[in-house]
Amino acid sequence: MTVLSKTLPVLCLLALGTASACQTTDVLMPAVLEVADDDTMAMLKQVLAGAMDRASVDIGPGDLTQNSVISVLPPGLTPLEGRSTALPVQFDLMLDAGGCYLVRRETSQTYPVDGLTCRVAQQ
């Protein structure tokens, strides 16, 4: 028996294992909210607060049924602070077959937003 005949089955198994490890991933597409009522916005703020590791967040102005970019405002100044150089943190609302996600722009980290109804944003 040659070395090739002994190693061929092992190589085939490795190739099969490698091929089966590949998974297709859904493409994330920009999304907007179906509705931006109080309950939806409260749920969205809760997920954003968790992503920012804060108790609560305020989001910047904008119609999230028309725009997929969400700006989380920096915390307010205390009476002892005069100025702040803090900038808003940007998130993108995205959609794939699995549902809605928030993607933090600076880290590309994704956060699922269960319970929100999104639709693909108009380009």
Disulfide bonds with the S-S distance in Angstrom:
Cys100-Cys118 1.94
